[in-house]
Amino acid sequence: MAGCIATDQDLGRLKLSSAAPSITFQPLTESAFPMLQKWLSTPHVRLWWGEPEHEIELMRQSMTHPFEQGFVASADQQEFGYIQQWRPTDYPDEEPWAADLPIDTVGIDTFIGDTTMIGKGLGTAMVHAFCAKLFDEGAAYLVIDPDAKNMNAVKAYGKAGFEHLLDYTTPTGVTHLMDLTRSRFQRTL
């Protein structure tokens, strides 16, 4: 599968600077794992993602899953983040909030790993470009589930068009479930 690209023109619709970089997505390969291990070990990612070794194993497993897929995101050819798609309804024991979602709901997880790229609007641009990719591929409904305390993520996802759906209390905190429909996404263009 070829990488996906969001053009400077697409990103300009997000009201980013006219010099906004192109965001590309390369499917996850084994060669990305040393970089992902490094990123997952940084304090700002580990705070929200957990043990790096466990997350790496889950990413490896997703490479053989029929629906889940991870990507390394780049801005102007500089790798800066990770984003993945998954189906929440495949995990009812782990994500009880997914029980009421349509079966074809697509979930998104993401982080910016390169600390030099934080605070530049790339989180919003990456999520927006990935949503465009998913909707182009036929998705109808997307969700993202940041921790309610992760206000930077909540704000970035809101700027990409996601809206608050519900809060779900877990043993480790509160999940701030957000959703995005195709029609709402089109209004962000």
C-alpha positions in Angstrom: 0.0 0.0 0.0 1.5 3.3 -1.0 1.9 6.2 1.5 -0.9 8.8 1.6 -0.3 12.5 1.2 -2.1 15.6 2.4 -1.1 18.5 0.2 -0.1 22.0 1.4 -3.5 23.1 -0.1 -5.4 20.6 2.1 -3.5 21.7 5.2 -4.2 25.4 4.4 -7.9 24.6 4.9 -7.0 24.0 8.5 -5.9 27.6 8.8 -2.2 26.5 9.2 0.5 28.8 7.8 0.8 28.9 4.0 4.1 27.2 4.4 2.5 24.2 6.1 4.3 21.0 5.3 2.9 18.0 3.4 1.9 15.2 5.7 2.6 11.7 4.4 1.9 8.3 5.9 4.0 5.2 5.4 2.6 1.8 6.5 4.3 0.4 9.5 7.3 -1.9 8.8 9.7 -3.7 11.0 12.4 -1.1 10.3 10.3 1.5 12.1 10.4 -0.2 15.5 13.7 1.2 16.8 12.4 4.7 16.2 9.0 3.9 17.7 10.7 2.3 20.7 12.6 5.6 21.2 9.5 7.7 20.8 7.4 5.5 23.1 10.2 5.9 25.7 9.9 9.7 25.8 8.1 11.0 28.9 5.4 12.9 26.9 4.4 9.8 25.0 4.8 7.3 27.8 2.5 9.3 30.0 -0.4 8.5 27.7 0.7 5.3 26.0 2.2 3.1 28.7 5.0 0.6 28.7 7.0 0.9 25.4 7.7 -2.9 25.1 4.0 -3.7 25.5 3.0 -1.1 22.9 5.6 -2.3 20.4 4.3 -5.8 20.8 0.7 -4.6 20.1 2.0 -2.7 17.0 3.7 -5.8 15.7 0.5 -7.8 16.2 -1.5 -5.2 14.4 0.7 -5.7 11.3 -1.1 -9.1 10.8 -4.6 -8.0 11.8 -7.1 -7.8 8.9 -8.2 -4.3 9.8 -5.7 -2.6 12.1 -2.9 -0.7 10.5 -0.2 1.6 11.8 1.6 4.3 9.9 4.6 6.6 10.5 3.7 10.2 9.7 6.2 12.6 8.1 6.1 16.3 7.5 8.2 17.4 4.5 9.9 13.9 4.7 10.8 14.2 8.4 9.3 11.4 10.4 7.6 12.9 13.4 4.7 10.7 14.6 2.7 7.5 14.6 -1.0 7.0 13.8 -3.1 3.9 13.6 -6.6 2.7 12.7 -8.4 0.0 14.5 -12.0 -1.2 15.1 -13.2 -0.5 18.7 -16.0 -3.0 18.5 -13.3 -5.8 18.1 -12.3 -5.1 21.8 -15.5 -5.0 23.9 -13.7 -6.3 27.0 -11.0 -3.6 26.8 -13.2 -0.8 25.5 -16.7 -1.1 27.1 -17.7 2.2 25.6 -17.5 0.6 22.2 -20.5 -1.6 22.8 -22.9 1.1 21.6 -21.0 2.1 18.5 -21.8 1.0 14.9 -19.8 -2.2 14.0 -17.9 -0.4 11.2 -16.7 2.4 13.5 -13.0 3.2 12.9 -10.9 4.2 15.9 -7.7 6.3 15.7 -4.7 6.4 18.0 -1.8 8.7 17.5 1.2 10.5 19.0 3.9 12.9 18.0 7.2 11.2 18.9 9.8 13.7 17.8 9.9 16.3 20.6 11.2 19.0 18.2 7.9 18.8 16.3 5.6 19.4 19.2 3.7 22.7 19.3 3.7 23.2 15.5 0.2 22.2 14.6 1.3 18.9 13.3 -1.0 16.9 15.6 -4.1 18.5 14.1 -2.7 18.3 10.6 -1.8 14.7 10.9 -5.2 13.7 12.3 -7.0 15.7 9.7 -5.0 14.2 6.9 -5.5 10.7 8.3 -9.3 11.3 8.6 -9.4 12.4 4.9 -7.6 9.1 4.0 -10.1 7.0 6.0 -13.1 8.8 4.6 -11.7 8.4 1.1 -11.4 4.7 1.7 -15.1 4.5 2.7 -15.2 5.0 6.5 -18.4 6.6 7.7 -17.8 7.2 11.4 -14.5 7.8 13.3 -13.7 7.9 17.0 -10.7 8.8 19.0 -10.3 8.3 22.8 -7.8 10.5 24.5 -7.4 10.5 28.3 -9.5 13.4 29.6 -6.4 15.0 31.2 -4.6 15.1 27.9 -5.8 18.5 27.0 -3.3 19.1 24.2 -4.7 16.0 22.4 -8.3 16.9 23.1 -7.7 20.4 21.6 -5.8 19.1 18.6 -8.6 16.6 17.8 -11.2 19.2 18.2 -9.4 21.4 15.7 -9.5 18.4 13.3 -13.3 18.3 13.6 -13.8 15.7 16.4 -16.5 16.5 19.0 -17.0 15.2 22.5 -19.3 12.2 22.6 -19.0 10.9 26.2 -16.7 10.5 29.1 -16.1 6.9 30.3 -14.5 6.2 33.7 -11.9 3.5 33.8 -9.7 2.1 36.6 -6.9 4.3 35.2 -8.8 7.5 34.6 -11.4 9.0 32.3 -11.6 8.4 28.6 -12.8 11.5 26.7 -14.4 9.8 23.7 -14.7 12.0 20.6 -16.3 11.3 17.3 -16.3 12.6 13.7 -18.8 11.9 10.9 -18.2 12.3 7.2 -20.6 15.2 6.9 -19.0 17.1 9.9 -15.5 16.4 8.4 -16.5 17.9 5.1 -17.5 21.1 6.8 -13.8 21.4 8.0 -12.6 21.5 4.4 
